[in-house]
Amino acid sequence: MHHRRPVLIVGFSPLTRIGLARVVARLPEVGPISAAASPAAAVRFAARNPTGLAVVDQAEDPGFTLVRALSSGYAPCPVVVLLTPSGHADEDARFAFGQGAHAVALATASATYLHQVLAGVYLGVPTQSKRETSPEQKRSHALSQRETEILALIADGMSSKSIAERLVVSVETVRSHCKNIIRKLEANGRAEAVSIAYRTGILDSDALPLA
């Protein structure tokens, strides 16, 4: 059974923190939601409270040292980094993952997509080594190049309509591909398909269309 562990929001403007808190409040069985205005305050909070999730503003932690401290400290907690939109966001994503981030998303992503990302991390989707060969990894080989491309766009928070416009295909074609992706990965929906993709290496920081 999932325990109600605290969620920590680090950085961001006061209004943005309020918006994030509302998104976090929709997580299943979420615990108390707290905010830290600095990395030092975040470390102190995590040391005193078994934290279920930390949402970190890249602007507050540009070198991702706080990400490493939170994810690998005495009382480690999963970390989601919200990246500042830029031309090198893909490089920042690689760096964030390297420092221990469990997931990344653009700070401009929709509330719906952020909720999917945060829920997957907060609920504790297990992370596997890429050296292991799991049933999920074996299933992933069945994805076509087009399905992988669409999965990457889904991971970026794009809707079926937006993907259809990007790829110059019909919305029904995109939805058909999505159904195939979910079926092949034996997922329960798009959010779980994205989680599987990150865990198994179908999508990595090189494949994320963040820029």
C-alpha positions as CSV (number, residue, x, y, z in Angstrom):
1,M,0.0,0.0,0.0
2,H,1.3,3.5,-0.9
3,H,2.2,5.7,2.1
4,R,1.4,9.4,2.1
5,R,4.9,10.8,1.9
6,P,5.6,14.5,1.6
7,V,6.2,16.2,-1.7
8,L,8.8,19.0,-1.9
9,I,8.7,21.8,-4.5
10,V,12.1,23.5,-4.9
11,G,12.5,26.9,-6.4
12,F,10.0,28.6,-8.9
13,S,8.1,31.8,-8.4
14,P,5.4,31.9,-5.7
15,L,2.6,31.8,-8.3
16,T,4.3,28.9,-10.1
17,R,4.6,27.0,-6.8
18,I,0.9,27.4,-6.3
19,G,0.2,26.0,-9.7
20,L,2.5,23.1,-9.2
21,A,1.0,22.4,-5.8
22,R,-2.4,22.1,-7.4
23,V,-1.1,19.6,-9.9
24,V,0.7,17.6,-7.1
25,A,-2.5,17.7,-5.0
26,R,-4.1,15.5,-7.6
27,L,-1.6,12.7,-7.2
28,P,-3.1,9.5,-5.6
29,E,-2.8,9.4,-1.9
30,V,-0.4,12.4,-1.9
31,G,1.2,13.5,1.4
32,P,1.8,17.1,2.6
33,I,3.1,19.5,0.0
34,S,6.0,21.8,1.0
35,A,8.1,24.4,-0.7
36,A,11.8,25.2,-0.4
37,A,13.1,28.5,-1.8
38,S,16.7,27.3,-1.9
39,P,18.8,24.1,-2.4
40,A,20.0,24.3,1.2
41,A,16.5,24.4,2.6
42,A,15.6,21.5,0.3
43,V,18.4,19.4,1.7
44,R,17.4,20.2,5.3
45,F,13.8,19.3,4.6
46,A,14.7,15.9,2.9
47,A,17.1,15.0,5.8
48,R,14.3,15.4,8.3
49,N,11.3,14.0,6.3
50,P,11.1,10.8,4.3
51,T,10.2,12.6,1.0
52,G,8.2,10.8,-1.7
53,L,9.0,13.2,-4.5
54,A,11.0,16.4,-5.1
55,V,10.1,18.7,-8.0
56,V,13.2,20.9,-8.8
57,D,13.4,24.1,-10.8
58,Q,16.4,24.0,-13.1
59,A,16.8,27.7,-12.6
60,E,17.4,27.0,-8.9
61,D,19.8,24.1,-9.6
62,P,21.5,24.8,-12.9
63,G,24.3,22.4,-12.2
64,F,22.0,19.7,-10.8
65,T,24.0,19.3,-7.7
66,L,20.8,19.4,-5.6
67,V,19.4,16.6,-7.8
68,R,22.4,14.4,-7.0
69,A,22.1,15.3,-3.3
70,L,18.4,14.5,-3.1
71,S,18.5,11.3,-5.2
72,S,21.6,9.8,-3.6
73,G,21.8,11.2,-0.1
74,Y,21.3,9.6,3.3
75,A,17.5,9.6,2.8
76,P,17.2,9.5,-1.0
77,C,14.0,10.6,-2.8
78,P,13.0,10.5,-6.4
79,V,13.5,13.8,-8.3
80,V,11.7,15.4,-11.2
81,V,13.4,18.3,-12.9
82,L,11.5,21.0,-14.7
83,L,13.8,22.2,-17.4
84,T,14.0,25.8,-18.6
85,P,13.1,25.9,-22.3
86,S,16.2,26.5,-24.4
87,G,18.1,25.4,-27.5
88,H,20.2,23.1,-25.3
89,A,17.4,21.5,-23.2
90,D,18.3,18.1,-24.6
91,E,21.8,18.4,-23.2
92,D,20.4,19.6,-19.9
93,A,18.1,16.5,-19.9
94,R,21.1,14.2,-20.3
95,F,23.0,15.9,-17.6
96,A,20.0,15.8,-15.2
97,F,19.5,12.1,-15.8
98,G,23.2,11.6,-15.2
99,Q,22.9,13.3,-11.8
100,G,20.1,11.1,-10.7
101,A,16.9,12.6,-12.0
102,H,14.0,10.1,-12.3
103,A,12.3,12.2,-15.0
104,V,12.5,15.6,-16.7
105,A,9.9,17.8,-18.4
106,L,9.9,21.3,-19.8
107,A,8.6,23.9,-17.3
108,T,6.1,24.9,-20.0
109,A,4.5,21.5,-20.3
110,S,0.8,21.2,-19.8
111,A,-0.6,20.5,-16.3
112,T,-2.0,17.2,-17.7
113,Y,1.4,16.0,-18.9
114,L,3.1,17.1,-15.7
115,H,0.5,15.2,-13.6
116,Q,1.3,12.0,-15.6
117,V,5.0,12.4,-15.1
118,L,4.8,13.2,-11.4
119,A,2.3,10.4,-10.8
120,G,4.6,7.9,-12.4
121,V,7.5,8.9,-10.3
122,Y,5.6,9.4,-7.0
123,L,3.9,6.0,-7.3
124,G,7.4,4.4,-7.5
125,V,7.6,2.9,-11.0
126,P,10.8,0.8,-10.6
127,T,13.9,1.8,-12.5
128,Q,15.9,-1.0,-14.2
129,S,19.5,-1.1,-15.3
130,K,19.8,-0.9,-19.1
131,R,22.1,-4.0,-18.8
132,E,19.2,-6.1,-17.7
133,T,16.9,-7.8,-20.2
134,S,13.3,-7.6,-19.0
135,P,10.1,-8.7,-20.6
136,E,9.4,-5.0,-21.2
137,Q,12.6,-4.6,-23.1
138,K,11.8,-7.6,-25.2
139,R,8.4,-6.2,-26.0
140,S,10.0,-2.9,-26.9
141,H,11.8,-4.3,-29.9
142,A,8.4,-4.8,-31.6
143,L,7.9,-1.0,-32.0
144,S,8.3,0.4,-35.5
145,Q,10.4,3.5,-36.2
146,R,7.2,5.6,-36.6
147,E,5.7,4.2,-33.3
148,T,8.9,5.1,-31.5
149,E,8.8,8.6,-33.1
150,I,5.2,9.1,-31.9
151,L,6.0,7.8,-28.5
152,A,8.8,10.4,-28.2
153,L,6.3,13.1,-29.1
154,I,3.8,11.8,-26.5
155,A,6.6,11.9,-23.9
156,D,7.0,15.6,-24.8
157,G,3.4,16.2,-23.9
158,M,2.0,16.6,-27.4
159,S,-1.7,15.7,-28.1
160,S,-2.8,13.5,-30.9
161,K,-3.9,16.5,-32.9
162,S,-0.5,18.2,-32.4
163,I,1.4,15.0,-33.4
164,A,-0.8,14.7,-36.5
165,E,0.0,18.2,-37.5
166,R,3.8,17.7,-36.9
167,L,3.9,14.4,-38.9
168,V,1.3,15.5,-41.5
169,V,-1.0,12.6,-41.0
170,S,-4.5,12.2,-39.7
171,V,-5.5,12.2,-36.1
172,E,-7.0,8.8,-36.5
173,T,-3.6,7.5,-37.8
174,V,-1.9,8.8,-34.7
175,R,-4.5,7.3,-32.5
176,S,-4.1,4.0,-34.3
177,H,-0.3,4.1,-33.7
178,C,-0.9,4.9,-30.0
179,K,-3.2,1.9,-29.6
180,N,-0.5,-0.3,-31.2
181,I,2.2,1.2,-28.9
182,I,0.1,0.6,-25.8
183,R,-0.7,-3.0,-26.9
184,K,2.9,-3.9,-27.8
185,L,4.2,-2.5,-24.5
186,E,1.4,-4.1,-22.6
187,A,0.7,-0.8,-20.9
188,N,-2.5,0.5,-19.4
189,G,-2.3,3.8,-21.2
190,R,-0.1,6.5,-22.7
191,A,1.4,7.5,-19.3
192,E,2.5,3.9,-18.5
193,A,3.8,3.5,-22.1
194,V,6.1,6.5,-21.6
195,S,7.2,5.2,-18.2
196,I,8.1,1.8,-19.8
197,A,9.9,3.6,-22.6
198,Y,12.1,5.5,-20.1
199,R,12.8,2.4,-18.0
200,T,13.7,0.2,-20.9
201,G,15.7,2.6,-23.0
202,I,13.3,3.0,-25.9
203,L,13.4,6.7,-25.1
204,D,16.4,8.2,-23.6
205,S,17.7,11.8,-23.3
206,D,19.0,11.7,-26.8
207,A,15.5,10.8,-28.1
208,L,13.5,13.4,-26.1
209,P,12.3,16.2,-28.4
210,L,12.9,18.8,-25.8
211,A,14.6,21.5,-27.8
